[in-house]
Amino acid sequence: MKTFLVILTGYSAGVVVGGAVGAFIALLGIFSRLVEITDTRKYFKLYEWTFIISSIIFSFLYFVDFSLYLNKYTSIFFGVFNGIFVGL
């Protein structure tokens, strides 16, 4: 019973946080702003579905034992570009 309550609490917290993130993105109007800037109204549904599918994939990857075994030079390369992306 205790294990079930822990699982239920963890799942509920994930649903709440996921819903909050989705609501925050909708509140900011990221998709509509992206469509407005790029003048690509016909791809609006594609933007939404890309966000939904990538959220599901990365949520799954978070819970499985997934890692990339890269050498240090490749890690430095990806780290620099990740830092540039975050800095923008």
PECORHU-V969466 format. One record per residue. N is the residue number from 1. PHI is phi in degrees with one decimal (none if undefined). Layout:
<<N | PHI> <N | PHI>>
This chain:
<<1 | none> <2 | -64.3> <3 | -64.2> <4 | -61.4> <5 | -66.4> <6 | -65.9> <7 | -63.4> <8 | -62.6> <9 | -65.3> <10 | -64.0> <11 | -64.0> <12 | -62.3> <13 | -63.7> <14 | -63.9> <15 | -65.2> <16 | -64.5> <17 | -65.7> <18 | -61.9> <19 | -64.4> <20 | -66.1> <21 | -65.0> <22 | -61.4> <23 | -66.0> <24 | -64.4> <25 | -65.8> <26 | -65.7> <27 | -64.3> <28 | -69.8> <29 | 70.4> <30 | -62.3> <31 | -67.8> <32 | -65.9> <33 | -68.0> <34 | -62.4> <35 | -65.1> <36 | -65.9> <37 | -67.9> <38 | -90.3> <39 | 55.1> <40 | -126.4> <41 | -58.3> <42 | -69.2> <43 | -102.2> <44 | -59.0> <45 | -64.2> <46 | -63.7> <47 | -60.0> <48 | -64.1> <49 | -66.6> <50 | -62.7> <51 | -63.7> <52 | -64.0> <53 | -66.2> <54 | -67.0> <55 | -64.1> <56 | -66.2> <57 | -62.4> <58 | -71.2> <59 | -65.8> <60 | -63.7> <61 | -64.4> <62 | -65.9> <63 | -90.0> <64 | -98.9> <65 | -81.4> <66 | -121.5> <67 | -150.9> <68 | -104.8> <69 | -95.9> <70 | -113.6> <71 | -76.7> <72 | -68.3> <73 | -71.8> <74 | -67.3> <75 | -63.7> <76 | -63.2> <77 | -58.9> <78 | -67.0> <79 | -64.8> <80 | -63.8> <81 | -70.9> <82 | -67.2> <83 | -64.8> <84 | -65.9> <85 | -64.0> <86 | -65.6> <87 | -67.9> <88 | -71.6>>
